[in-house]
Amino acid sequence: MEQSTQPFTQAIEQSSLPLLSNSDQPLPPIASSSTLAADPSQTAAPPVPAAPETSQAESQPAVVLSGFAAAQSLAAAKPNPVPYIEPPPYVAPALTSTAATGPSTGVAALSHPKQFLTNEEREKMTPDQLRETSKSRGVPVAELLSEDEVQKFDTATLRRMGLGRTPSGYCFSSRMTLHKQLDSASKDDPHPEQPTRITGIFNRLSLAGLTDRMERIAVREVVRDEVMLVHSEGHWDRVRATGYQTVDYLASCSEYFDRLSLYVNPETSRCARLSCGGVIEMCRAVAEGQIRNGFAIVRPPGHHAEPEDAMGFCFFNNVAVAAKWLRTIYDGQQEGASGQKVKKMDKILILDWDVHHGNGTQKAFWDDPNVLYISIHRHGDGFYPGGNYGAAEMVGEGAGVGFSVNVPFTETGMGDADYIYAFQQVIMPIAYEFAPDIVLVSAGYDAAEGDKLGQFKVSPEGFAHMTHMLSVLANGKLVLALEGGYNVDSIVKSAHACVEVLVGDEPRHLQLGPASASATTAVQEVIKIQAKHWKCMGFAMEPAEELKSAGKVVPVAEMLKAHRVYELYHEYELFNVEISKPELEEAYKDQLLCSPNIYDAETLLIFMHDIGSIKSSHTAATMDVDLERTLLLDTSREVLDWAMKDNKWGVIDVNFLAHLPSIKGQVPDRARDVKLEKEFATFIWDHIARLSSAQNIVLFASGAGCSAMMEIVSKRPDTRERVRACISVLGLEAPPELDAASGMRSWYKERSLVMLPSTHVLHDDARKAGKHQKKYGNVYRATAEDEGRPIHLLRASLPRIRQFVDERLPAPRMMEVDESAAGPAPPKGDGDVEMKSGDIVV
């Protein structure tokens, strides 16, 4: 049956799904586009009011433009502006047949020919008809195989020929390579989003013979009404307008486009339409059963594009538009090219494995329960797109609560084991429970090993196994659409491995080790959050507010703090310190302890560390903890024994209680916690350590305390006078970097010891050891039974640490000091320490 060629607008009018526009639907509360760009401080364009043309315009308030919409005003505001060309009115083209003759199939003319005839077809054909079939298919008569001949082939031969089942498909158009940097910009700074990304993939698949086993789906341009399923009409107009501008005009806007992580040339708009239209056609072909699955080799990418903004190399959100298109068109009554009714595309899963969070895609479906968006990405430390929108706590709103699932990795160097662990623990269980009708993958390969922007280490085999796991969903209806990936060699190899799985080959062998501690922590946090929305994630712990109705609620964090204060006072005579600054007292109450001799000890140890490691066992049904089998592992005692019992040093013990909310009434916020930790560290230096008469100070930090220690070194230059050693013990996280502007790097290198596990990413390239020493200090490879957690590293590294500190401290004085001749104690000033009822007040 011939496919309907009615305009898309008519199909939308008949659909119950409304068009999304800026005025129809409120947008989710996320950071603005200015905060999402690579350089937030420079993104927002200056307010440029439009030039009034009539007296009526003069009475209107000036409109402040930002983001992509401000490019025209910015160029016009410059001296001697290049003239802006107003594009002609848009006329929507009719979606007509792509075939030269016969019904529309959506198969490109260059797709590989069908070489198979059934016995019935062969018997009914006259010699003339056979020759005509041979000519139409572009295959010699001798290569038109009958059913009997095909049955003689082995399985491998059938696979190479694409016979025996519905084939896979791909789309590609060389016209998309016309989106490239302007010549004036590319000479100085070649852009990572380059045309060779798609030509490299296409050539690799062709040389490997994979395209011969796939249908080539024709690429077309997306039309306005399709784009407006996700984007506003104003956004469509702005992108389209770039295609009518001169090179000089676009060059005048290039600096501003750079701040949005974009580049534009006169062909960009057409390429963006082809990229989006190509993904739609791939989804159509899969939905209608023309192909089993497919790979869209398209650019520019799309998952950062928001309803009103282009950003992050993206103009139209290809996958989001395709998902909306599927739900709009296929309502269970639509007929496909074969004449059969197409299954209703009611529930769609979008899996985004690009290393950057797909802020635009998540925003498009923020309150939509019919589209499940799952993203596994790098997050934090200002990594693009920035903000908190990719955090695990961002789960959607309204009807869409629970249908945004973010798996944020906060450390670099994540690899196959980390990704497969996330797939097994979170992604696949939720996907099975959701039971999608089709799966779309935002297949960015910037998490691949070798991509310098992503700094992850996922192998081609890792991507192949993820593809293989997803292919069991939705009866195999799977579309991979290219997003990011900026090392051409890496994306070519990774895409090749994925396509091998799509065409039916077994995924390559994958050698997996254990997932990193950072990855398992991130995944478990996601499970805890998503347990409220998905049964497969286990039992969700009741919120504290609900528990209060049953009795008094005491956070375990408060119990641990009180326990530590009690134990260390009775064992080491460490006094609890009350902090005079209210914000710090609220955050770190019962977490700052001092020995009585902090002012007159010859050596002072400032020990900054985590609380320890809690090992618990609980019942899955109720989340009740088995107290008899729950343990607290605390190795800080060994450090205190060394300092106080072996050496009689003064000690300032600072417990940061990592990964637990320390301020009542506030949700966990790591960025806020880090800021407070640094402020707390400098407060301790200013109000306690600086007033001590100790001539030797040792800074010792473990886990969360390492960033705080670096804050003291970088912000307090007087540390040079008395600090003899700076010790850091970390897991697999990146060590804090000492800013070169501090002028302390040479001093710090001589006095620092940074203990890292042997599996840490910094040890991978020995050639960069010198560079690492400058940035992080003296980095040593520690050896421990469990090298991923600082608490185990601390104990294993302690002998090396003791030796390092002993070598840098002067020999102890042997003479007895007459206490009566020691003189009066130094006078107290504001903020000084005084003894009060067994406690200390700062």
DOZASE-769377 format. One record per residue (C-alpha): residue number from 0; x, y, z. Coordinates in steps of 0.2 Angstrom, whole numbers, plus 2048, in hexadecimal, padded with zeros to 3 digits. Each point is the difference from the previous one (the first is absolute). Layout:
REM residues N
- NUM  X  Y  Z
...
//
This chain:
REM residues 842
- 0  800  800  800
- 1  807  811  7FC
- 2  805  80B  80E
- 3  7F5  80F  804
- 4  808  810  7FA
- 5  7F5  80C  809
- 6  809  80F  808
- 7  806  7FD  811
- 8  7F5  80F  807
- 9  7F1  7F6  7FC
- 10  806  7F1  809
- 11  803  80B  80F
- 12  7EF  808  800
- 13  7F8  7EE  800
- 14  80B  7FB  80F
- 15  7FB  803  812
- 16  812  805  805
- 17  802  813  800
- 18  80E  809  7F9
- 19  80D  807  80D
- 20  804  812  7FF
- 21  807  80C  80C
- 22  7EF  807  805
- 23  7F6  7EF  801
- 24  80A  7F8  80D
- 25  80B  806  80F
- 26  812  7FB  7FF
- 27  808  7F7  80E
- 28  80A  80A  80D
- 29  812  7FE  7FB
- 30  80F  80B  7FD
- 31  7FE  80C  7F2
- 32  80A  7FE  7F0
- 33  80D  80C  806
- 34  804  7F5  80F
- 35  800  7F0  7F5
- 36  80E  807  7F4
- 37  812  7FB  801
- 38  804  812  807
- 39  7F2  805  80A
- 40  807  811  805
- 41  801  805  7EE
- 42  7F0  7F9  7F8
- 43  7F2  80C  804
- 44  800  80D  7F2
- 45  7FF  812  805
- 46  7EE  807  7FF
- 47  7FE  806  7EE
- 48  7EE  808  7FD
- 49  7F9  7FE  7EF
- 50  800  810  7F6
- 51  7EF  807  800
- 52  7F8  802  7EF
- 53  7EF  809  805
- 54  7FA  80B  80D
- 55  7F7  7F0  807
- 56  810  7F7  802
- 57  807  80F  80A
- 58  7F3  7FD  80D
- 59  805  7EE  802
- 60  80D  7FB  80D
- 61  811  7FB  7FA
- 62  801  7ED  7FD
- 63  810  7F8  808
- 64  806  7F2  7F5
- 65  80C  7F2  806
- 66  806  7F0  7FA
- 67  7FF  7FB  7EE
- 68  7F3  80D  7FD
- 69  80C  80F  804
- 70  80C  7FC  7F1
- 71  7F7  80C  7F4
- 72  7FF  80E  80D
- 73  812  7FE  805
- 74  806  801  7EE
- 75  7F5  810  7FD
- 76  807  808  80F
- 77  811  800  7F9
- 78  808  810  7F7
- 79  7FD  7FE  7ED
- 80  7F5  7F1  802
- 81  7FF  7F4  7F2
- 82  7EE  800  7F9
- 83  7F4  7F3  806
- 84  7F6  7F7  7F2
- 85  7EE  7FD  804
- 86  7FB  7EF  7FA
- 87  7F1  7FD  7F5
- 88  7F0  7F8  807
- 89  801  7EE  804
- 90  7F6  7F4  7F4
- 91  7FF  7EE  806
- 92  804  7F3  7F3
- 93  7F5  7F2  7FD
- 94  807  7EF  806
- 95  800  7F7  7EF
- 96  806  7EF  7FB
- 97  813  7FE  801
- 98  800  7F2  7F3
- 99  802  803  7ED
- 100  7F1  7F5  7FC
- 101  7F4  7F6  80A
- 102  7FA  802  812
- 103  80A  80A  80D
- 104  80B  7F4  80A
- 105  80C  80C  808
- 106  80F  7F6  7F9
- 107  80E  80A  7F8
- 108  804  7FC  7EE
- 109  811  7FB  805
- 110  7FB  7F3  80C
- 111  806  7EF  7FD
- 112  7F5  7F6  7F4
- 113  7F5  7F1  805
- 114  808  7F0  7F9
- 115  7F3  7F3  806
- 116  7F0  7F9  7F7
- 117  7F4  7F4  807
- 118  7FD  7F0  7F6
- 119  7EE  806  7FC
- 120  807  811  7FA
- 121  80D  7F7  7F5
- 122  7F4  7F4  7F8
- 123  7F3  80D  7FB
- 124  80D  80B  7F8
- 125  803  800  7ED
- 126  812  803  7F9
- 127  7FB  812  7FC
- 128  7F9  802  812
- 129  810  7F9  807
- 130  80B  80C  7F6
- 131  7F5  80E  805
- 132  801  7FB  813
- 133  813  7FF  7FD
- 134  801  811  7F9
- 135  7F5  808  80D
- 136  80A  7F9  80E
- 137  811  803  7F8
- 138  805  7EE  802
- 139  805  7F4  7F2
- 140  7F4  7F3  7FC
- 141  80C  7F3  806
- 142  801  808  811
- 143  7ED  7FF  803
- 144  7FF  7F1  80B
- 145  7F1  7F5  802
- 146  7FA  7F9  811
- 147  808  7EF  7FC
- 148  811  808  7FD
- 149  7FF  80A  810
- 150  7FC  7F0  80A
- 151  811  7F9  7FC
- 152  80A  80F  808
- 153  807  7FF  811
- 154  7FB  80C  80E
- 155  80F  80C  7FE
- 156  7FD  802  7ED
- 157  7ED  804  803
- 158  805  80D  80D
- 159  80C  808  7F4
- 160  7F2  801  7F3
- 161  7F4  807  80D
- 162  7F4  7F2  7FD
- 163  7F5  7F6  80B
- 164  7F8  80E  80A
- 165  7FC  813  7FF
- 166  810  809  7FD
- 167  808  80E  80A
- 168  801  812  7F8
- 169  80A  80F  800
- 170  7FF  812  7F9
- 171  80D  80B  7FA
- 172  802  810  7F5
- 173  810  808  7FB
- 174  7F6  811  800
- 175  801  800  813
- 176  813  802  7FE
- 177  7FD  812  7FA
- 178  7FD  806  812
- 179  812  805  804
- 180  809  80F  807
- 181  803  80F  7F6
- 182  811  801  7F8
- 183  805  80F  80A
- 184  7FD  7F6  810
- 185  806  7EE  7FC
- 186  812  805  7FC
- 187  803  806  812
- 188  7F6  7F4  80A
- 189  7F8  7F1  7F8
- 190  7F0  7FB  807
- 191  7FE  7EE  808
- 192  7EE  7FE  7F8
- 193  807  7FE  7EE
- 194  7F9  7F8  7F0
- 195  80C  7F1  801
- 196  7F6  7F9  80F
- 197  7F3  7FA  7F4
- 198  80A  7FC  7F1
- 199  80C  7F6  80A
- 200  7F2  7F5  807
- 201  7F8  7FE  7EF
- 202  810  7FB  7F8
- 203  805  7F4  80E
- 204  7EF  7F7  7FF
- 205  801  7FF  7ED
- 206  812  7F9  800
- 207  7FB  7F3  80D
- 208  7F1  7FB  7F5
- 209  7F3  804  80D
- 210  7F7  80D  7F4
- 211  7FD  7F1  7F4
- 212  7F6  7F7  80D
- 213  7F5  80F  804
- 214  7F3  80A  7F8
- 215  805  812  7FC
- 216  7F1  80C  806
- 217  7FE  810  7F6
- 218  804  810  80A
- 219  7F4  80F  7FE
- 220  7FE  811  808
- 221  7F5  802  80F
- 222  7F2  80C  7FE
- 223  7FB  80E  80B
- 224  7F0  7F7  808
- 225  80B  7F1  805
- 226  80D  80B  808
- 227  7F3  809  809
- 228  7FB  7F0  809
- 229  80F  805  80C
- 230  806  811  7FB
- 231  7F7  811  7FF
- 232  7FD  808  7EF
- 233  80B  80E  805
- 234  80F  7F3  802
- 235  7FC  7F9  7EF
- 236  800  811  7F8
- 237  810  805  808
- 238  809  7F0  7FA
- 239  7F9  801  7EF
- 240  805  813  7FE
- 241  812  7FB  801
- 242  7FF  7F8  7EF
- 243  7FC  810  7F8
- 244  80E  80A  808
- 245  811  804  7F8
- 246  810  7F9  806
- 247  805  811  806
- 248  7F1  802  80A
- 249  802  7EF  808
- 250  812  804  803
- 251  7FB  810  80A
- 252  7F6  7F5  80C
- 253  80D  7F2  801
- 254  807  806  811
- 255  7EF  7FF  808
- 256  7FC  7EF  7F8
- 257  810  7FA  808
- 258  7FA  804  811
- 259  7F1  7F5  7FC
- 260  80B  7F2  7FA
- 261  7FA  802  7EF
- 262  806  805  7EE
- 263  7F5  805  7F2
- 264  803  801  7ED
- 265  7F3  803  7F2
- 266  7FD  7ED  7FF
- 267  7FE  7FC  812
- 268  7ED  802  800
- 269  7FE  7F4  7F1
- 270  80B  7F3  809
- 271  7F7  802  810
- 272  7EF  7FC  7F7
- 273  808  7F1  7F7
- 274  807  7FA  811
- 275  7EF  801  808
- 276  7F7  7F9  7F1
- 277  80C  7F2  7FE
- 278  7FC  7FA  812
- 279  7ED  801  7FD
- 280  802  7F6  7F1
- 281  80A  7F2  809
- 282  7F3  800  80E
- 283  7F2  7FF  7F3
- 284  808  7F1  7F7
- 285  803  7F7  810
- 286  7EE  803  806
- 287  7F8  7FA  7F0
- 288  80B  7F0  800
- 289  809  805  7F0
- 290  810  7FD  80A
- 291  803  7F8  810
- 292  80C  80D  808
- 293  80B  80E  7FA
- 294  80E  80C  802
- 295  7FE  812  7FB
- 296  811  807  7FA
- 297  7FB  812  802
- 298  807  811  805
- 299  7FF  80D  808
- 300  7FB  7F7  810
- 301  7F0  805  809
- 302  7FE  7FB  813
- 303  806  811  807
- 304  7F3  80A  7F5
- 305  7F2  807  80B
- 306  7EF  806  7FB
- 307  806  812  7FE
- 308  813  7FE  7FF
- 309  80E  7F8  7F5
- 310  80F  7FC  80A
- 311  80E  7F3  802
- 312  803  7FD  7ED
- 313  7ED  7FC  7FF
- 314  7F2  80A  7F6
- 315  7F1  7F4  800
- 316  7FD  7F2  80C
- 317  800  7F2  7F4
- 318  7FB  7F2  80C
- 319  7F3  80A  80A
- 320  7F8  805  7F0
- 321  800  7EE  7F9
- 322  7F8  7FA  810
- 323  7F2  80D  800
- 324  7FE  7FC  7ED
- 325  7FE  7ED  804
- 326  7F3  804  80D
- 327  7F6  80C  7F5
- 328  800  7F5  7F0
- 329  7FE  7EF  807
- 330  7F0  7FF  809
- 331  7FC  7EE  7FC
- 332  7F6  804  7F1
- 333  80E  806  7F4
- 334  805  7F4  7F2
- 335  812  7FE  7FB
- 336  808  7FD  7EF
- 337  7FB  7EE  800
- 338  7EE  804  802
- 339  7FF  7F9  812
- 340  7FB  80A  80F
- 341  80F  806  80A
- 342  801  7FC  813
- 343  7FB  80F  80A
- 344  810  809  806
- 345  7F9  804  812
- 346  810  7FE  80B
- 347  811  805  7FA
- 348  810  7FE  808
- 349  80F  80C  7FD
- 350  810  7FA  806
- 351  80E  80D  7FF
- 352  812  7F9  802
- 353  808  810  7FA
- 354  80D  806  80D
- 355  7F7  810  802
- 356  7EF  801  807
- 357  7F2  803  7F3
- 358  7F8  80F  809
- 359  7F5  804  7F0
- 360  7F9  7EE  7FF
- 361  7FC  7FF  813
- 362  7F8  812  7FF
- 363  7F5  7FA  7F1
- 364  7F8  7F2  80B
- 365  802  807  811
- 366  7EE  7FD  805
- 367  7FC  7F2  7F3
- 368  7FC  7EF  807
- 369  800  7F8  7EF
- 370  812  803  7FC
- 371  80D  7F9  80C
- 372  811  80A  7FE
- 373  80F  7F7  808
- 374  811  808  7FF
- 375  811  7F9  806
- 376  80D  80E  7FF
- 377  80E  80A  809
- 378  7FA  80D  80C
- 379  806  80D  80B
- 380  80F  80C  801
- 381  7F9  80B  7F3
- 382  800  7F2  7F3
- 383  7F5  805  7F1
- 384  7F1  804  800
- 385  803  805  812
- 386  7F3  803  80E
- 387  7F7  7F3  80A
- 388  7F4  7FA  7F2
- 389  809  7F0  7FD
- 390  801  7FB  813
- 391  7F8  7F0  806
- 392  7F3  80A  80A
- 393  7F9  807  7EF
- 394  7F1  7F4  7FD
- 395  7F3  80A  7F7
- 396  7F1  809  806
- 397  7ED  7FF  800
- 398  7FA  7F0  7F6
- 399  813  7FE  7FB
- 400  807  7FD  811
- 401  80B  7F0  7FF
- 402  801  801  7ED
- 403  811  809  800
- 404  80E  7F4  807
- 405  811  808  801
- 406  80F  7F5  804
- 407  80E  80E  803
- 408  812  7FB  801
- 409  80A  80D  80A
- 410  812  7F9  7FC
- 411  80A  7FF  7F0
- 412  806  7EF  7F9
- 413  7F0  7F6  801
- 414  801  7F1  7F5
- 415  7F7  7F0  7FA
- 416  7FD  7F9  812
- 417  7F8  810  806
- 418  7F4  801  7F1
- 419  7FB  7EE  800
- 420  7FD  801  813
- 421  7F5  80F  7FE
- 422  7F7  7F6  7F2
- 423  7FD  7F1  80A
- 424  7FB  808  810
- 425  7F6  80F  7FA
- 426  7FD  802  7ED
- 427  7FA  7EF  7FB
- 428  7F5  7FC  80F
- 429  7F7  811  7FE
- 430  7FF  7FD  7ED
- 431  7F8  7EF  803
- 432  7F3  807  80C
- 433  7FC  80F  7F4
- 434  7FE  7F3  7F1
- 435  803  80D  7F2
- 436  7F8  7FE  7EE
- 437  811  806  7F9
- 438  811  805  806
- 439  809  80F  7FA
- 440  813  803  805
- 441  809  810  800
- 442  810  7F8  7FB
- 443  80D  80C  804
- 444  812  7F8  800
- 445  809  80D  80A
- 446  801  7F4  80F
- 447  80B  7F5  7F5
- 448  812  7FD  804
- 449  80B  80D  7F8
- 450  7F3  80E  800
- 451  809  80F  809
- 452  7F0  809  803
- 453  7F7  7F2  809
- 454  80F  7F9  809
- 455  7F7  7EF  802
- 456  806  7EF  7FA
- 457  7F2  7F6  7F9
- 458  806  7F4  7F3
- 459  7F7  7FB  7EF
- 460  7FC  7F0  808
- 461  7F8  809  80F
- 462  7F5  809  7F4
- 463  7FC  7F0  7F6
- 464  7FA  7F8  810
- 465  7F5  80E  805
- 466  7F8  7FF  7EF
- 467  7FE  7EE  801
- 468  7F7  802  811
- 469  7F4  80D  7F9
- 470  7FC  7F6  7F1
- 471  7F5  7F4  80A
- 472  7F4  80E  804
- 473  7F1  805  7F6
- 474  801  7F0  7F5
- 475  810  806  7F9
- 476  7FA  811  7FA
- 477  810  80A  803
- 478  807  810  7F8
- 479  811  807  804
- 480  802  812  7FB
- 481  812  808  800
- 482  802  80E  80D
- 483  811  805  806
- 484  812  7F8  7FF
- 485  80E  80A  7FB
- 486  80F  7F4  7FE
- 487  7FC  7FA  7EE
- 488  80A  7F0  802
- 489  7F6  7FC  810
- 490  7EF  803  7F9
- 491  804  7F7  7F1
- 492  805  7F0  809
- 493  7F2  802  80D
- 494  7F2  802  7F3
- 495  807  7F2  7F6
- 496  7FF  7F4  80F
- 497  7EE  806  803
- 498  7FA  7FD  7EE
- 499  808  7EF  801
- 500  7F3  7FC  80E
- 501  7F2  808  7F6
- 502  802  7F5  7F1
- 503  800  7F0  80B
- 504  812  7FC  803
- 505  805  7FB  812
- 506  807  80E  80A
- 507  813  800  802
- 508  808  7F8  810
- 509  800  80C  80E
- 510  80D  7FF  80E
- 511  7F8  807  80F
- 512  807  804  812
- 513  7F7  807  80F
- 514  7F7  810  7FE
- 515  809  80F  809
- 516  7FB  806  811
- 517  7FA  810  7F9
- 518  7F5  7F8  7F3
- 519  7F8  7F4  80D
- 520  7FD  80F  80C
- 521  7F8  809  7F2
- 522  7F5  7F2  7FA
- 523  7FA  7FC  812
- 524  7FB  812  802
- 525  7F6  7FF  7F0
- 526  7F8  7F0  807
- 527  7FB  808  810
- 528  7F8  80F  7F7
- 529  7F7  7F6  7F3
- 530  7FA  7F3  80C
- 531  7F1  80C  803
- 532  7FB  7FF  7EE
- 533  805  7EE  7FA
- 534  7FC  7F0  809
- 535  80F  7F7  7F8
- 536  80B  80C  80A
- 537  7FB  7F9  811
- 538  7F7  807  80F
- 539  801  813  802
- 540  804  806  811
- 541  7F3  80B  807
- 542  803  812  801
- 543  805  807  812
- 544  7F0  80B  800
- 545  7F5  7F0  7FE
- 546  80A  7F7  80D
- 547  7FE  80E  80D
- 548  7EE  7FB  801
- 549  805  7EF  808
- 550  80C  807  80D
- 551  810  80A  803
- 552  80C  7FF  7F1
- 553  813  801  804
- 554  80C  801  7F0
- 555  80D  7F3  801
- 556  80C  80E  7FC
- 557  7FD  809  810
- 558  802  7F0  80A
- 559  811  7FD  7F8
- 560  806  811  804
- 561  7FA  7FE  812
- 562  809  7EF  801
- 563  810  807  7F9
- 564  800  80F  80C
- 565  7FD  7F4  80F
- 566  80D  7F3  7FB
- 567  80E  80C  7FB
- 568  7FE  80A  810
- 569  802  7F1  80B
- 570  80E  7F8  7F6
- 571  80A  80F  7FB
- 572  7F9  80E  80A
- 573  7FB  809  7F0
- 574  7F4  80E  804
- 575  7F1  805  7F6
- 576  801  811  7F8
- 577  7F1  80C  7FE
- 578  802  80B  7F1
- 579  7FC  812  802
- 580  7FA  802  7EE
- 581  7EE  7FB  7FF
- 582  800  7F8  7EF
- 583  80F  7F6  803
- 584  7FA  7FA  811
- 585  7F0  7FA  7F8
- 586  809  7F7  7F3
- 587  80E  7F9  80B
- 588  7F9  7FE  811
- 589  80A  7F2  80A
- 590  80C  7FE  7F1
- 591  80F  80B  806
- 592  80A  7F9  80F
- 593  810  806  807
- 594  80D  7FA  80C
- 595  804  80A  810
- 596  812  804  7FA
- 597  7FC  808  7EF
- 598  808  811  805
- 599  810  7F9  809
- 600  804  7F0  7F6
- 601  810  801  7F6
- 602  7F7  7F7  7F1
- 603  7EE  802  7FC
- 604  7F6  7F4  7F5
- 605  7F1  806  7F6
- 606  7F7  7F0  7FB
- 607  7F1  802  7F4
- 608  7F7  7F0  7FB
- 609  7EF  7F7  7FD
- 610  7F6  7F8  80E
- 611  805  7EF  7FB
- 612  7F7  7F2  7F7
- 613  7F0  7F9  805
- 614  7FD  7ED  7FB
- 615  7ED  7FC  802
- 616  7F4  7F2  7FD
- 617  7EE  803  7FD
- 618  7F0  7F8  7FB
- 619  7FB  803  7EE
- 620  7ED  800  804
- 621  801  80E  80D
- 622  811  808  800
- 623  802  7FC  812
- 624  812  7FF  805
- 625  807  7F1  809
- 626  809  808  80E
- 627  809  7F1  806
- 628  808  7FF  7EE
- 629  803  813  7FE
- 630  812  806  803
- 631  80A  810  800
- 632  811  7FF  7FA
- 633  80B  80E  807
- 634  813  800  7FC
- 635  802  812  806
- 636  805  7F9  811
- 637  810  7F9  7F9
- 638  805  812  7FB
- 639  7FB  807  811
- 640  80A  7F2  808
- 641  80F  805  7F6
- 642  7FE  813  803
- 643  7FB  800  813
- 644  806  7F0  808
- 645  810  7FD  7F6
- 646  806  813  7FD
- 647  7F6  80B  80D
- 648  7FA  80B  7F2
- 649  7F2  80D  801
- 650  7F1  7FA  7F5
- 651  7F2  809  7F7
- 652  7F4  7F2  7FB
- 653  7F4  806  7F2
- 654  7F2  7F3  7FA
- 655  7F7  806  7F0
- 656  7F3  7F2  801
- 657  801  7FD  7ED
- 658  7F1  7FC  7F6
- 659  7F3  803  80E
- 660  7F6  810  801
- 661  807  80A  80F
- 662  7F4  80F  800
- 663  7EF  7FC  806
- 664  7F2  804  7F4
- 665  80B  800  7F1
- 666  801  7F3  7F2
- 667  811  7F9  7FC
- 668  80A  80C  7F5
- 669  812  7FC  7FD
- 670  804  811  7F9
- 671  7FA  808  80F
- 672  809  7F4  80B
- 673  811  802  7F8
- 674  7FE  813  802
- 675  7FD  7FE  812
- 676  80E  7F4  802
- 677  80C  80D  7F9
- 678  7F9  80E  80B
- 679  801  7F5  80F
- 680  812  7FB  7FC
- 681  806  812  7FF
- 682  7F6  804  810
- 683  80A  7F3  809
- 684  810  807  7FA
- 685  7FC  812  804
- 686  7F8  7FD  811
- 687  80A  7F1  807
- 688  810  7FB  7F7
- 689  806  812  7FD
- 690  7FF  803  813
- 691  80A  7F1  805
- 692  812  801  804
- 693  804  7F0  7F8
- 694  80F  802  7F4
- 695  7FC  7F1  7F6
- 696  7EF  7FD  7F8
- 697  7FA  7F0  7F7
- 698  7F1  801  7F4
- 699  7F8  7EF  7FE
- 700  7F1  7FD  7F5
- 701  7F6  7F1  7FB
- 702  7F2  7FF  7F4
- 703  7F5  80F  801
- 704  80D  809  80A
- 705  80C  802  7F2
- 706  7F7  80E  7F7
- 707  7FF  809  811
- 708  813  7FE  803
- 709  804  807  7EF
- 710  7F5  80F  804
- 711  80B  804  80F
- 712  810  7FE  7F6
- 713  7FA  80B  7F1
- 714  7F7  80E  80A
- 715  80C  801  80F
- 716  812  804  7FB
- 717  806  800  812
- 718  7FF  7ED  800
- 719  811  801  7F8
- 720  807  805  811
- 721  7FC  7F1  80B
- 722  7F7  7F3  7F5
- 723  80D  7F2  7FD
- 724  7F5  7F2  7F8
- 725  7F0  7FF  7F6
- 726  7F9  7EF  7FF
- 727  7F1  7FB  7F4
- 728  7F8  7EF  7FF
- 729  7F3  7FD  7F3
- 730  7F7  7F3  7F6
- 731  7FC  800  7EE
- 732  7FA  812  800
- 733  80B  80E  7F8
- 734  80C  808  80D
- 735  7FD  813  803
- 736  80B  80B  7F5
- 737  80B  80E  807
- 738  7FD  80F  7F6
- 739  810  807  7F8
- 740  7FB  812  804
- 741  802  7FC  813
- 742  813  800  7FE
- 743  800  7F1  80B
- 744  804  7F1  7F4
- 745  813  7FF  803
- 746  7FD  801  813
- 747  7F2  7F3  7FF
- 748  809  7F4  7F6
- 749  80F  7FF  80C
- 750  7F4  7FD  80F
- 751  7F2  7F5  7F8
- 752  7FC  7EE  800
- 753  7F0  7FB  7F5
- 754  7FC  7EE  802
- 755  7F5  7F9  7F2
- 756  7FB  7EE  7FC
- 757  80A  7F7  7F3
- 758  7F1  7FF  7F5
- 759  7FE  813  800
- 760  7FF  808  7EE
- 761  80F  80C  804
- 762  80B  7F0  800
- 763  7FB  7FB  7EE
- 764  80C  80C  7F7
- 765  811  800  808
- 766  805  80E  7F4
- 767  7F5  80C  809
- 768  807  7FD  811
- 769  80A  810  800
- 770  7F1  80A  7FC
- 771  7F6  7F7  80D
- 772  80D  805  80D
- 773  7FE  812  7FC
- 774  7ED  800  801
- 775  7FD  7F3  80E
- 776  810  7FF  80A
- 777  80B  7F0  803
- 778  7F4  7F2  7FA
- 779  804  7EF  806
- 780  7F8  7EF  7FB
- 781  7F9  7F9  810
- 782  7FD  7ED  802
- 783  7F1  7FA  80A
- 784  7F4  7F1  801
- 785  7F2  80C  7FB
- 786  807  80E  7F6
- 787  7F0  809  7FB
- 788  7FC  807  811
- 789  80A  80D  80A
- 790  7FC  7F7  810
- 791  80A  7F0  7FB
- 792  80D  80A  7F7
- 793  803  80A  810
- 794  805  7F1  80A
- 795  80A  7F8  7F3
- 796  80A  810  7FC
- 797  803  805  813
- 798  812  7F8  801
- 799  805  80A  7F0
- 800  7F8  810  807
- 801  808  7FF  811
- 802  811  7FE  7F8
- 803  7FD  80F  7F5
- 804  7FB  80B  80E
- 805  80E  7FB  80B
- 806  80D  804  7F3
- 807  7F8  812  7FF
- 808  7FF  804  812
- 809  80F  806  80A
- 810  807  7F5  80D
- 811  7F6  802  811
- 812  808  80A  80D
- 813  807  7F5  80E
- 814  801  80C  80F
- 815  7F2  802  80D
- 816  7F6  810  800
- 817  7FD  809  810
- 818  7EE  803  800
- 819  802  80F  80D
- 820  80C  809  7F4
- 821  7F5  7FD  7F1
- 822  7F8  811  803
- 823  7ED  805  7FF
- 824  7F5  7F9  7F3
- 825  7FD  80B  7F0
- 826  7F2  80D  802
- 827  7EF  7FB  7F9
- 828  7F8  80A  7F2
- 829  7F0  7FF  7F7
- 830  7FC  7EF  7FA
- 831  80E  7F8  80B
- 832  7FE  7F0  809
- 833  7FB  7FF  812
- 834  7FC  7F1  80B
- 835  7EE  7FF  806
- 836  7F8  7F1  80A
- 837  80B  7F3  7F7
- 838  7FD  807  7EF
- 839  808  80D  7F5
- 840  7F8  80F  7F8
- 841  807  809  7F1
//
